[in-house]
Amino acid sequence: MIVIDEVGCGDGGCSGSWRSNIRCASLECPASSLNLNAFAERQCWLSMRRILKKRLFEQLDADGDGQLNSNEARAFAGLFGLQCSLAEWDEEYTKLCKYCGALESKGISKEVVLDLLEDTSKFGCH
């Protein structure tokens, strides 16, 4: 299980600070309880989403090099339901790196992984 400890939305339109422990649970935007307008609430949600995406990447990047190697990327794909043999994964990783413009030997960068979380194509995770 991936645990994300402190999530705040101070940069997304919410006033004050807000912290919560999140353990694979639904989130509630504090803008709702602060009676902020719909725009501020949406900004809060977008800010929380950005933070969660970054924290997810940090949890997956086991070696801390800012890239997801094949094993780390396989764990990422597994979160979205991909189940395959190592040989099948090697093929998928090659395709994914080609799609992303990444070198297999270097891995997939944080920026690309964060973009994949918004990608609606067959390679994306949105």
Residue pairs with C-beta under 8 A, 6 or more apart in sequence:
1 23
1 24
2 24
2 55
2 56
2 59
2 79
3 21
3 22
3 23
3 59
4 22
4 52
4 55
4 56
4 59
5 21
5 22
6 19
6 20
6 21
7 18
7 19
7 20
7 22
7 27
7 48
7 51
7 52
7 55
8 17
8 18
8 19
8 51
9 18
9 29
9 30
9 31
9 44
9 47
9 48
9 51
10 16
10 17
10 18
10 47
11 47
12 43
12 44
12 45
12 46
12 47
12 48
12 50
13 31
13 36
13 39
13 40
13 41
13 42
13 43
13 44
13 47
14 29
14 30
14 31
14 34
14 36
14 40
14 43
14 44
14 47
15 34
15 36
16 34
18 30
20 27
22 52
27 48
29 41
29 44
29 45
29 48
30 44
31 40
31 41
31 43
31 44
31 45
32 41
36 44
53 114
53 117
54 110
54 114
56 117
57 68
57 110
57 113
57 114
60 68
60 72
60 75
60 76
60 113
61 67
61 68
61 72
61 110
62 71
62 72
63 69
63 72
65 107
66 109
66 110
67 102
67 106
67 107
67 108
67 109
67 110
68 76
68 107
68 108
68 113
69 107
70 89
70 90
70 93
70 104
70 107
72 107
73 93
73 96
73 107
73 108
74 82
74 89
74 93
76 113
77 89
77 92
80 125
82 89
82 92
84 92
93 104
94 104
95 123
96 102
96 108
96 123
97 103
97 104
97 108
99 123
100 108
100 112
100 116
100 123
101 112
102 108
102 109
102 112
108 116
116 123
116 124
116 125
117 124
117 125
117 126
118 124
118 126
119 125
119 126
120 126
